[in-house]
Amino acid sequence: MTTDRKLVLGMGLIDGYGGLHGAWRAPHVDPGTYTDVDATVRHARAAERGKFAFLFTPDFPAVRGDVEHSTINNLMDPLIQLTAVARETTNIGFVATGSTTFQEPFNTARQFKALDVLSHGRAGWNAVTTSDPAVAANYGRPVAERAERYQRAHEAIQIVQALWGSWQEDAWIKDQAANRFIDPTRLQPVNLQGQYVASRGPWRSHRRNRVSPSSSRPAAPARTSCRSRAATRAASSPRCGRSRRRAPSASSCGTRHAKPAATPTRSSTSQAS
Ligand SMILES: Cc1cc2nc3c(=O)[nH]c(=O)nc-3n(C[C@H](O)[C@H](O)[C@H](O)COP(=O)(O)O)c2cc1C
């Protein structure tokens, strides 16, 4: 019996030793490669040669575990690390972890978009509802209740996707002779106001390759992220949070989670001229 089902392979990009605890003590491992970006690039290139679809970078920005005997994993900022890797690879996709609990959606939209642009459309977002007390302590906050973290995630994902969709395909005129750089009517403000996060928008740069980074979300109801995009400019958006190119999407949660209480609403703030 034949089947057209395909296995999509992703590889965790952890540190210069690999992903396994104890890998730093393996034979032939140079202990000096811990933060060595050249080692990371070698791993990424090997994955690319091996037909892996994407590299996954988790993110736990805290010192945890038995650090006397084990390495601290995920020590690099995932987006900065992948920026270096993107310039040394050509096809492999990137799924970087970004917290909806501790990051502002505008920063998330900006940073992932930058990775997507400079990697020619290979970026994806593993949106996580960080609940680790050690991470929370590094941001000077207690761990919020689960319902609050998921409501914030729901709002943040909608805002990020709305920002990515707020620059229409044909906004970037770049007509030197006519002295017209951008068609301002093709930039749509976002004006989303949630309970925990908000953004006015619009986004600040053109949509590389006419797509936006992919995103995965922690169990947001299916309707929610697309509603936000639809309200901004669905007609011209190719798809909601999905890339036509290689950028993969990763699932950050396999189970159902608390349904967010409310969708962010439009504020009356208008776009700046
Ligand atoms: C595939 C997968 C990858 C995850 N990666 C991260 C990560 O890199 N960083 C992180 O803080 N949490 C990560 N998480 C944790 C979740 O975002 C979530 O916080 C955790 O599952 C606890 O569940 P809760 O937030 O519903 O309480 C990951 C979860 C899954 C299933």
The ligand as an SDF file (V2000), in Angstrom:
LIG
                    3D

 31 33  0  0  0  0  0  0  0  0999 V2000
    6.3030   21.4300   22.2280 C   0  0  0  0  0  0  0  0  0  0  0  0
    6.3920   22.3910   23.3810 C   0  0  0  0  0  0  0  0  0  0  0  0
    7.4380   23.2850   23.4370 C   0  0  0  0  0  0  0  0  0  0  0  0
    7.5270   24.1950   24.4850 C   0  0  0  0  0  0  0  0  0  0  0  0
    8.5850   25.0380   24.5220 N   0  0  0  0  0  0  0  0  0  0  0  0
    8.6830   25.9030   25.5630 C   0  0  0  0  0  0  0  0  0  0  0  0
    9.7940   26.7930   25.6480 C   0  0  0  0  0  0  0  0  0  0  0  0
   10.6950   26.7640   24.8340 O   0  0  0  0  0  0  0  0  0  0  0  0
    9.8250   27.6610   26.6860 N   0  0  0  0  0  0  0  0  0  0  0  0
    8.8430   27.7100   27.6550 C   0  0  0  0  0  0  0  0  0  0  0  0
    8.9420   28.5170   28.5760 O   0  0  0  0  0  0  0  0  0  0  0  0
    7.7890   26.8660   27.5930 N   0  0  0  0  0  0  0  0  0  0  0  0
    7.6920   25.9680   26.5910 C   0  0  0  0  0  0  0  0  0  0  0  0
    6.6320   25.1160   26.5330 N   0  0  0  0  0  0  0  0  0  0  0  0
    5.7060   25.1400   27.6670 C   0  0  0  0  0  0  0  0  0  0  0  0
    4.3260   25.7090   27.3720 C   0  0  0  0  0  0  0  0  0  0  0  0
    4.2940   26.9240   26.7180 O   0  0  0  0  0  0  0  0  0  0  0  0
    3.5300   25.8360   28.6780 C   0  0  0  0  0  0  0  0  0  0  0  0
    3.9580   26.9270   29.4360 O   0  0  0  0  0  0  0  0  0  0  0  0
    3.6530   24.6050   29.5160 C   0  0  0  0  0  0  0  0  0  0  0  0
    3.2320   23.5230   28.7390 O   0  0  0  0  0  0  0  0  0  0  0  0
    2.8520   24.7530   30.8070 C   0  0  0  0  0  0  0  0  0  0  0  0
    1.5250   24.7400   30.5150 O   0  0  0  0  0  0  0  0  0  0  0  0
    0.5560   25.9280   30.9510 P   0  0  0  0  0  0  0  0  0  0  0  0
    1.1680   27.2160   30.4710 O   0  0  0  0  0  0  0  0  0  0  0  0
   -0.7160   25.5860   30.2570 O   0  0  0  0  0  0  0  0  0  0  0  0
    0.4440   25.9020   32.4380 O   0  0  0  0  0  0  0  0  0  0  0  0
    6.5450   24.1990   25.5020 C   0  0  0  0  0  0  0  0  0  0  0  0
    5.4890   23.2980   25.4200 C   0  0  0  0  0  0  0  0  0  0  0  0
    5.4160   22.3930   24.3960 C   0  0  0  0  0  0  0  0  0  0  0  0
    4.2710   21.4190   24.3720 C   0  0  0  0  0  0  0  0  0  0  0  0
  1  2  1  0
  2  3  1  0
  2 30  2  0
  3  4  2  0
  4  5  1  0
  4 28  1  0
  5  6  2  0
  6  7  1  0
  6 13  1  0
  7  8  2  0
  7  9  1  0
  9 10  1  0
 10 11  2  0
 10 12  1  0
 12 13  2  0
 13 14  1  0
 14 15  1  0
 14 28  1  0
 15 16  1  0
 16 17  1  0
 16 18  1  0
 18 19  1  0
 18 20  1  0
 20 21  1  0
 20 22  1  0
 22 23  1  0
 23 24  1  0
 24 25  2  0
 24 26  1  0
 24 27  1  0
 28 29  2  0
 29 30  1  0
 30 31  1  0
M  END
$$$$
